[in-house]
Amino acid sequence: MTSVPSEANKSHVPGSWPRGCKRTPVGDEAWMRYEAERASREVFLGVVRADLEQQPSPRAVRAAGRRWCTAIVALADDVAKQKQEGGR
């Protein structure tokens, strides 16, 4: 059975609240923390993009992207290991 989108969701923009919906009633502190994390992620991605744009060729861009991915996964593994050893 296929559902038909409601009028409220027809003009929904990805990444935004659907029209006619109110924001989930969370505390202001939780919302500010969410926005801070989102802003931090955007800054980080901007740094990565700037680095990639400085590369001289498509091949160099892809190689730099792989280096970024490898570095991020290594950081994630290190943090996860520290949390596991710390019992967190």
All heavy atoms as an XYZ file, in Angstrom:
681
protein
N       0.848     -1.183      0.000
C       0.000      0.000      0.000
C       0.886      1.237      0.000
O       1.801      1.354      0.792
C      -0.880     -0.030      1.240
C      -1.807      1.124      1.336
S      -3.017      0.703      2.592
C      -3.298      2.250      3.294
N       0.632      2.139     -0.909
C       1.435      3.345     -1.041
C       0.703      4.506     -0.410
O      -0.486      4.699     -0.638
C       1.678      3.656     -2.529
O       2.065      2.468     -3.186
C       2.737      4.697     -2.681
N       1.422      5.266      0.389
C       0.782      6.420      1.010
C       1.034      7.656      0.165
O       2.069      7.799     -0.474
C       1.320      6.644      2.417
O       2.691      6.960      2.354
N       0.080      8.536      0.150
C       0.174      9.775     -0.596
C       0.709     10.834      0.351
O       0.220     10.962      1.474
C      -1.218     10.190     -1.136
C      -1.139     11.515     -1.859
C      -1.774      9.104     -2.020
N       1.737     11.596     -0.059
C       2.275     12.610      0.838
C       1.216     13.655      1.170
O       0.417     14.037      0.324
C       3.436     13.221      0.078
C       3.456     12.604     -1.270
C       2.411     11.541     -1.320
N       1.219     14.098      2.393
C       0.257     15.112      2.804
C       0.660     16.460      2.232
O       1.786     16.670      1.796
C       0.195     15.199      4.327
O       1.423     15.695      4.812
N      -0.263     17.376      2.226
C      -0.005     18.726      1.732
C       1.142     19.363      2.497
O       1.937     20.085      1.945
C      -1.262     19.600      1.882
C      -2.280     19.407      0.804
C      -1.756     19.804     -0.567
O      -1.124     20.863     -0.708
O      -1.992     19.046     -1.509
N       1.236     19.076      3.792
C       2.259     19.691      4.630
C       3.660     19.279      4.205
O       4.606     20.020      4.382
C       2.033     19.321      6.089
N       3.824     18.098      3.626
C       5.156     17.607      3.291
C       5.529     17.749      1.822
O       6.630     17.402      1.439
C       5.287     16.145      3.704
C       5.282     15.987      5.195
O       5.712     16.867      5.917
N       4.775     14.868      5.656
N       4.654     18.248      0.976
C       4.932     18.338     -0.456
C       6.120     19.244     -0.753
O       6.886     18.983     -1.650
C       3.707     18.815     -1.212
C       2.724     17.706     -1.476
C       1.637     18.164     -2.394
C       0.690     17.005     -2.649
N      -0.432     17.408     -3.466
N       6.270     20.320     -0.003
C       7.361     21.248     -0.280
C       8.484     21.102      0.745
O       9.217     22.037      0.991
C       6.836     22.678     -0.281
O       6.303     22.983      0.993
N       8.623     19.927      1.294
C       9.658     19.682      2.295
C      11.047     19.797      1.689
O      11.329     19.246      0.635
C       9.485     18.293      2.921
C      10.590     17.919      3.851
N      10.782     18.566      5.038
C      11.574     16.995      3.755
C      11.832     18.047      5.642
N      12.335     17.094      4.872
N      11.904     20.547      2.336
C      13.291     20.696      1.915
C      14.125     19.751      2.778
O      14.039     19.806      4.004
C      13.771     22.151      2.118
C      15.236     22.299      1.763
C      12.911     23.099      1.304
N      14.917     18.860      2.173
C      15.735     17.956      2.969
C      16.612     18.727      3.952
O      17.191     19.746      3.612
C      16.588     17.227      1.926
C      15.796     17.309      0.673
C      15.099     18.633      0.742
N      16.666     18.244      5.174
C      17.467     18.887      6.201
C      16.719     19.940      6.995
O      17.265     20.562      7.896
N      15.450     20.164      6.671
C      14.669     21.144      7.414
C      13.435     20.465      7.999
O      13.094     19.355      7.622
C      14.234     22.286      6.499
O      13.309     21.815      5.547
N      12.804     21.159      8.913
C      11.589     20.610      9.503
C      10.478     20.672      8.476
O      10.358     21.670      7.763
C      11.176     21.413     10.738
C      12.120     21.223     11.862
C      13.124     22.057     12.234
C      12.182     20.114     12.752
N      13.807     21.544     13.285
C      13.246     20.349     13.630
C      11.447     18.938     12.875
C      13.590     19.448     14.637
C      11.794     18.054     13.884
C      12.841     18.314     14.740
N       9.675     19.604      8.348
C       8.557     19.645      7.403
C       7.599     20.780      7.749
O       7.415     21.121      8.912
C       7.873     18.285      7.601
C       8.907     17.424      8.206
C       9.789     18.323      9.020
N       7.022     21.350      6.718
C       6.086     22.438      6.924
C       4.917     21.966      7.772
O       4.407     20.871      7.584
C       5.566     22.884      5.562
C       5.162     24.308      5.534
C       4.773     24.683      4.155
N       5.887     25.444      3.606
C       5.889     25.990      2.423
N       4.872     25.845      1.627
N       6.908     26.686      2.001
N       4.508     22.777      8.702
C       3.381     22.433      9.556
C       3.782     21.634     10.785
O       2.969     21.420     11.668
N       5.025     21.183     10.854
C       5.496     20.440     12.027
C       6.209     21.390     12.964
O       6.914     22.287     12.538
C       6.470     19.331     11.623
S       5.698     18.024     10.695
N       6.015     21.169     14.209
C       6.723     21.966     15.199
C       7.953     21.197     15.635
O       7.982     19.983     15.592
C       5.820     22.243     16.381
C       4.585     23.023     15.994
C       4.072     23.818     17.142
C       2.787     24.496     16.765
N       2.936     25.790     16.267
N       8.964     21.932     16.050
C      10.188     21.320     16.507
C       9.894     20.420     17.704
O       9.050     20.737     18.520
C      11.180     22.414     16.920
C      12.566     21.901     17.107
C      13.516     23.028     17.324
N      13.389     23.463     18.707
C      13.991     24.514     19.207
N      14.720     25.268     18.446
N      13.845     24.834     20.461
N      10.594     19.285     17.764
C      10.410     18.358     18.871
C      10.657     19.093     20.177
O      11.639     19.820     20.299
C      11.402     17.183     18.748
O      11.248     16.613     17.465
C      11.155     16.147     19.812
N       9.784     18.918     21.161
C       9.935     19.658     22.418
C      11.111     19.139     23.254
O      10.949     18.364     24.182
C       8.601     19.441     23.125
C       8.087     18.168     22.570
C       8.610     18.082     21.170
N      12.304     19.532     22.873
C      13.479     19.206     23.670
C      13.915     20.475     24.365
O      13.555     21.576     23.958
C      14.641     18.658     22.801
C      14.260     17.344     22.158
C      15.055     19.652     21.752
N      14.717     20.323     25.389
C      15.184     21.496     26.105
C      16.080     22.359     25.244
O      16.679     21.898     24.282
N      16.128     23.633     25.575
C      16.977     24.554     24.827
C      18.434     24.117     24.872
O      19.165     24.279     23.901
C      16.839     25.968     25.378
C      15.512     26.605     25.023
O      14.898     26.167     24.027
O      15.092     27.520     25.741
N      18.858     23.545     25.983
C      20.243     23.099     26.116
C      20.552     21.984     25.108
O      21.599     22.004     24.463
C      20.501     22.602     27.533
C      21.932     22.195     27.779
C      22.152     21.736     29.208
O      21.582     22.333     30.132
O      22.904     20.771     29.372
N      19.634     21.032     24.966
C      19.838     19.942     24.014
C      19.871     20.484     22.589
O      20.688     20.050     21.775
C      18.738     18.887     24.150
N      19.008     21.441     22.284
C      18.980     22.011     20.945
C      20.261     22.786     20.669
O      20.842     22.690     19.582
C      17.758     22.920     20.771
C      17.644     23.445     19.377
C      17.900     24.707     18.945
C      17.280     22.706     18.214
N      17.711     24.811     17.596
C      17.334     23.583     17.116
C      16.915     21.387     17.985
C      17.028     23.183     15.825
C      16.616     20.995     16.701
C      16.671     21.891     15.636
N      20.754     23.535     21.624
C      21.995     24.291     21.450
C      23.177     23.341     21.271
O      24.075     23.605     20.470
C      22.218     25.241     22.630
C      21.264     26.402     22.616
S      21.434     27.697     23.870
C      22.605     27.126     25.005
N      23.169     22.217     21.991
C      24.236     21.227     21.840
C      24.200     20.632     20.428
O      25.228     20.479     19.782
C      24.103     20.140     22.896
C      25.273     19.190     22.954
C      25.215     18.250     24.143
N      23.980     17.490     24.206
C      23.072     17.586     25.182
N      23.261     18.398     26.198
N      21.975     16.860     25.153
N      23.014     20.333     19.943
C      22.852     19.820     18.580
C      23.389     20.820     17.565
O      24.133     20.463     16.648
C      21.376     19.512     18.302
C      21.077     19.333     16.834
C      21.403     18.150     16.186
C      20.491     20.355     16.095
C      21.138     17.982     14.829
C      20.230     20.204     14.746
C      20.557     19.021     14.124
O      20.306     18.875     12.785
N      23.023     22.070     17.707
C      23.461     23.106     16.769
C      24.978     23.293     16.839
O      25.630     23.493     15.819
C      22.752     24.432     17.051
C      21.300     24.444     16.630
C      21.131     24.333     15.125
O      21.962     24.888     14.364
O      20.165     23.687     14.688
N      25.555     23.217     18.041
C      27.009     23.351     18.187
C      27.727     22.193     17.507
O      28.746     22.398     16.824
C      27.392     23.416     19.663
N      27.213     20.977     17.664
C      27.818     19.814     17.008
C      27.703     19.929     15.498
O      28.643     19.612     14.765
C      27.149     18.527     17.491
C      27.469     18.187     18.925
C      26.629     17.048     19.478
O      25.788     16.497     18.739
O      26.817     16.716     20.652
N      26.571     20.398     15.029
C      26.360     20.575     13.594
C      27.315     21.630     13.040
O      27.930     21.440     11.978
C      24.904     20.981     13.344
C      24.525     21.065     11.907
C      23.015     21.277     11.769
N      22.759     21.945     10.523
C      22.518     23.240     10.380
N      22.437     24.016     11.422
N      22.320     23.767      9.202
N      27.477     22.735     13.762
C      28.391     23.791     13.329
C      29.831     23.293     13.306
O      30.588     23.584     12.371
C      28.262     25.007     14.239
N      30.209     22.523     14.305
C      31.554     21.959     14.363
C      31.813     21.054     13.170
O      32.883     21.104     12.545
C      31.726     21.187     15.671
O      32.978     20.573     15.724
N      30.843     20.225     12.834
C      30.962     19.322     11.688
C      31.110     20.117     10.388
O      31.925     19.783      9.527
C      29.749     18.392     11.629
C      29.822     17.358     10.529
C      28.671     16.367     10.595
N      27.354     16.973     10.658
C      26.556     16.973     11.732
N      26.914     16.367     12.823
N      25.379     17.558     11.699
N      30.346     21.197     10.245
C      30.429     22.035      9.049
C      31.801     22.697      8.930
O      32.355     22.792      7.838
C      29.324     23.090      9.051
C      27.937     22.513      8.877
C      27.763     21.794      7.555
O      28.222     22.294      6.517
O      27.171     20.700      7.563
N      32.365     23.158     10.048
C      33.693     23.765     10.026
C      34.718     22.728      9.593
O      35.566     22.984      8.737
C      34.059     24.357     11.401
C      35.536     24.727     11.475
C      33.193     25.564     11.706
N      34.632     21.539     10.173
C      35.563     20.468      9.823
C      35.469     20.126      8.336
O      36.476     20.025      7.646
C      35.284     19.227     10.674
C      36.076     18.029     10.246
C      37.415     17.921     10.551
C      35.488     17.022      9.505
C      38.159     16.832     10.142
C      36.213     15.924      9.087
C      37.554     15.830      9.410
N      34.259     19.957      7.844
C      34.095     19.637      6.424
C      34.603     20.762      5.533
O      35.131     20.512      4.446
C      32.633     19.313      6.116
C      32.131     17.992      6.698
C      30.644     17.835      6.437
C      32.906     16.817      6.137
N      34.496     21.993      5.992
C      35.035     23.120      5.241
C      36.554     23.052      5.144
O      37.133     23.355      4.093
N      37.196     22.641      6.235
C      38.646     22.485      6.231
C      39.055     21.379      5.259
O      39.993     21.542      4.473
C      39.170     22.181      7.657
C      40.619     21.755      7.636
C      38.978     23.387      8.559
N      38.339     20.272      5.304
C      38.643     19.159      4.393
C      38.457     19.608      2.950
O      39.310     19.362      2.092
C      37.777     17.919      4.712
C      37.961     16.845      3.654
C      38.112     17.376      6.094
N      37.360     20.292      2.668
C      37.092     20.758      1.306
C      38.188     21.708      0.840
O      38.672     21.609     -0.297
C      35.730     21.449      1.210
C      35.480     22.058     -0.165
C      34.120     22.699     -0.265
N      33.095     21.718     -0.535
C      32.821     21.225     -1.742
N      33.514     21.605     -2.773
N      31.865     20.362     -1.909
N      38.604     22.626      1.707
C      39.668     23.567      1.337
C      40.947     22.814      0.988
O      41.631     23.158      0.013
C      39.913     24.555      2.471
N      41.277     21.789      1.756
C      42.461     20.990      1.468
C      42.315     20.277      0.125
O      43.246     20.268     -0.682
C      42.715     19.972      2.576
C      43.938     19.127      2.297
O      45.061     19.682      2.232
O      43.783     17.897      2.137
N      41.161     19.703     -0.115
C      40.942     18.988     -1.379
C      41.002     19.933     -2.579
O      41.526     19.585     -3.628
C      39.606     18.247     -1.345
C      39.494     17.119     -0.311
C      38.083     16.561     -0.305
C      40.515     16.031     -0.555
N      40.464     21.135     -2.429
C      40.466     22.096     -3.532
C      41.871     22.586     -3.868
O      42.111     23.063     -4.968
C      39.543     23.273     -3.214
C      38.080     22.883     -3.273
C      37.147     23.991     -2.849
O      37.611     25.002     -2.275
O      35.933     23.834     -3.078
N      42.803     22.461     -2.947
C      44.180     22.889     -3.201
C      44.977     21.854     -3.991
O      46.077     22.146     -4.458
C      44.899     23.160     -1.880
C      44.387     24.371     -1.156
C      45.055     24.553      0.190
O      45.861     23.745      0.618
N      44.701     25.642      0.864
N      44.430     20.679     -4.156
C      45.144     19.617     -4.862
C      45.180     19.937     -6.353
O      44.221     20.473     -6.909
C      44.482     18.259     -4.614
C      44.384     17.870     -3.148
C      45.720     17.907     -2.448
O      46.720     17.426     -2.950
N      45.732     18.495     -1.255
N      46.292     19.600     -7.013
C      46.477     20.009     -8.408
C      45.717     19.195     -9.463
O      45.546     19.668    -10.591
C      47.987     19.836     -8.618
C      48.377     18.777     -7.643
C      47.477     18.963     -6.461
N      45.268     17.992     -9.120
C      44.616     17.159    -10.134
C      43.531     16.303     -9.504
O      43.520     16.113     -8.282
C      45.647     16.243    -10.805
O      46.107     15.285     -9.874
N      42.633     15.765    -10.324
C      41.602     14.870     -9.783
C      42.214     13.669     -9.046
O      41.706     13.249     -8.004
C      40.831     14.419    -11.020
C      41.017     15.517    -12.008
C      42.410     16.025    -11.761
N      43.297     13.151     -9.575
C      43.960     12.007     -8.933
C      44.487     12.396     -7.550
O      44.338     11.642     -6.583
C      45.099     11.529     -9.821
C      45.767     10.292     -9.314
C      46.824      9.828    -10.285
N      47.473      8.635     -9.786
C      48.404      7.988    -10.421
N      48.811      8.408    -11.606
N      48.946      6.926     -9.901
N      45.071     13.587     -7.455
C      45.583     14.062     -6.160
C      44.439     14.316     -5.180
O      44.576     14.070     -3.979
C      46.406     15.326     -6.363
N      43.306     14.803     -5.696
C      42.133     15.033     -4.835
C      41.668     13.713     -4.224
O      41.421     13.611     -3.024
C      40.982     15.697     -5.628
C      39.702     15.719     -4.813
C      41.368     17.104     -6.042
N      41.574     12.686     -5.055
C      41.127     11.380     -4.557
C      42.124     10.791     -3.568
O      41.725     10.214     -2.548
C      40.878     10.443     -5.723
C      39.646     10.837     -6.515
C      39.351      9.879     -7.652
N      38.201     10.336     -8.392
C      38.287     11.027     -9.536
N      39.447     11.317    -10.060
N      37.182     11.408    -10.143
N      43.413     10.947     -3.825
C      44.432     10.443     -2.903
C      44.348     11.180     -1.569
O      44.424     10.564     -0.495
C      45.823     10.590     -3.510
N      44.165     12.496     -1.622
C      44.038     13.276     -0.388
C      42.772     12.872      0.370
O      42.778     12.781      1.601
C      44.012     14.774     -0.706
N      41.695     12.617     -0.355
C      40.456     12.153      0.277
C      40.653     10.834      0.995
O      40.177     10.639      2.111
N      41.379      9.929      0.373
C      41.664      8.646      1.023
C      42.515      8.841      2.272
O      42.294      8.186      3.292
C      42.330      7.687      0.046
C      41.361      7.117     -0.983
C      41.991      5.989     -1.790
N      43.091      6.456     -2.625
C      42.962      6.983     -3.839
N      41.758      7.110     -4.371
N      44.009      7.370     -4.525
N      43.482      9.771      2.205
C      44.305     10.045      3.396
C      43.457     10.604      4.527
O      43.622     10.241      5.692
C      45.450     11.005      3.046
C      46.569     10.349      2.264
C      47.794     11.239      2.176
N      47.549     12.545      1.571
C      47.572     12.791      0.263
N      47.829     11.819     -0.595
N      47.341     14.013     -0.190
N      42.515     11.515      4.195
C      41.612     12.056      5.215
C      40.786     10.929      5.842
O      40.654     10.858      7.062
C      40.667     13.100      4.605
C      41.235     14.484      4.548
C      41.659     15.147      3.439
C      41.431     15.388      5.648
N      42.104     16.398      3.779
C      41.973     16.572      5.123
C      41.195     15.295      7.005
C      42.285     17.672      5.927
C      41.510     16.390      7.810
C      42.048     17.552      7.265
N      40.247     10.059      5.017
C      39.430      8.947      5.524
C      40.250      8.049      6.445
O      39.791      7.663      7.528
C      38.859      8.121      4.369
S      37.567      8.966      3.452
N      41.464      7.717      6.025
C      42.328      6.862      6.834
C      42.638      7.518      8.182
O      42.587      6.865      9.224
C      43.637      6.560      6.072
O      43.300      5.907      4.850
C      44.563      5.681      6.877
N      42.927      8.812      8.156
C      43.235      9.524      9.392
C      42.026      9.572     10.327
O      42.157      9.387     11.548
C      43.713     10.941      9.074
N      40.841      9.799      9.771
C      39.623      9.868     10.594
C      39.314      8.511     11.217
O      38.989      8.423     12.412
C      38.432     10.380      9.755
C      38.663     11.846      9.387
C      37.113     10.212     10.518
C      37.734     12.360      8.310
N      39.441      7.442     10.441
C      39.181      6.100     10.975
C      40.199      5.766     12.062
O      39.849      5.193     13.099
C      39.180      5.041      9.848
C      39.151      3.636     10.416
C      37.984      5.269      8.937
N      41.458      6.152     11.871
C      42.478      5.905     12.894
C      42.146      6.662     14.182
O      42.285      6.113     15.285
C      43.859      6.306     12.385
N      41.688      7.898     14.043
C      41.275      8.663     15.222
C      40.089      8.006     15.928
O      40.057      7.901     17.157
C      40.904     10.095     14.830
C      42.043     11.041     14.513
C      41.506     12.343     13.935
C      42.856     11.315     15.764
N      39.123      7.570     15.149
C      37.943      6.918     15.732
C      38.338      5.649     16.473
O      37.851      5.389     17.580
C      36.924      6.608     14.641
N      39.239      4.864     15.881
C      39.701      3.646     16.543
C      40.413      3.975     17.850
O      40.215      3.303     18.868
C      40.630      2.841     15.630
C      39.904      2.183     14.480
O      38.655      2.054     14.552
O      40.581      1.800     13.510
N      41.239      5.009     17.834
C      41.977      5.409     19.035
C      41.029      5.865     20.144
O      41.152      5.451     21.298
C      42.964      6.520     18.688
C      43.865      6.881     19.852
O      44.401      5.951     20.499
O      44.043      8.087     20.106
N      40.063      6.696     19.798
C      39.103      7.185     20.799
C      38.259      6.033     21.335
O      38.013      5.931     22.538
C      38.218      8.305     20.212
C      37.069      8.640     21.141
C      39.058      9.541     19.907
N      37.817      5.130     20.448
C      37.021      3.988     20.890
C      37.832      3.099     21.844
O      37.309      2.640     22.865
C      36.563      3.165     19.682
N      39.105      2.907     21.533
C      39.971      2.097     22.398
C      40.135      2.748     23.768
O      40.054      2.079     24.796
C      41.332      1.908     21.729
C      42.277      1.031     22.506
C      43.594      0.871     21.767
C      44.570      0.052     22.582
N      45.878     -0.060     21.912
N      40.340      4.060     23.773
C      40.468      4.774     25.038
C      39.196      4.673     25.877
O      39.257      4.456     27.087
C      40.789      6.255     24.789
C      42.183      6.502     24.296
C      42.411      7.975     23.967
O      41.525      8.808     24.119
N      43.603      8.276     23.474
N      38.062      4.804     25.235
C      36.785      4.689     25.967
C      36.580      3.280     26.489
O      36.061      3.084     27.582
C      35.617      5.100     25.076
C      35.560      6.600     24.831
C      34.337      6.954     24.029
C      34.221      8.434     23.860
N      33.604      9.091     24.990
N      36.981      2.274     25.707
C      36.828      0.894     26.134
C      37.734      0.620     27.331
O      37.321     -0.022     28.287
C      37.166     -0.038     24.989
C      36.844     -1.489     25.259
C      37.095     -2.353     24.025
O      37.889     -2.011     23.168
N      36.372     -3.457     23.936
N      38.966      1.095     27.290
C      39.898      0.873     28.390
C      39.484      1.648     29.631
O      39.716      1.199     30.745
C      41.312      1.272     27.975
C      41.920      0.317     26.950
C      43.227      0.822     26.381
O      43.622      1.981     26.716
O      43.846      0.080     25.610
N      38.865      2.802     29.426
C      38.426      3.627     30.542
C      37.096      3.198     31.115
O      36.620      3.738     32.099
N      36.458      2.200     30.501
C      35.160      1.718     30.988
C      34.018      2.666     30.712
O      32.979      2.578     31.331
N      34.173      3.566     29.773
C      33.106      4.525     29.459
C      32.180      3.993     28.426
O      32.403      3.379     27.520
C      33.700      5.822     28.940
C      34.434      6.568     30.003
C      35.287      7.597     29.345
N      35.074      8.879     29.976
C      35.425     10.015     29.410
N      35.949     10.021     28.228
N      35.269     11.144     30.018
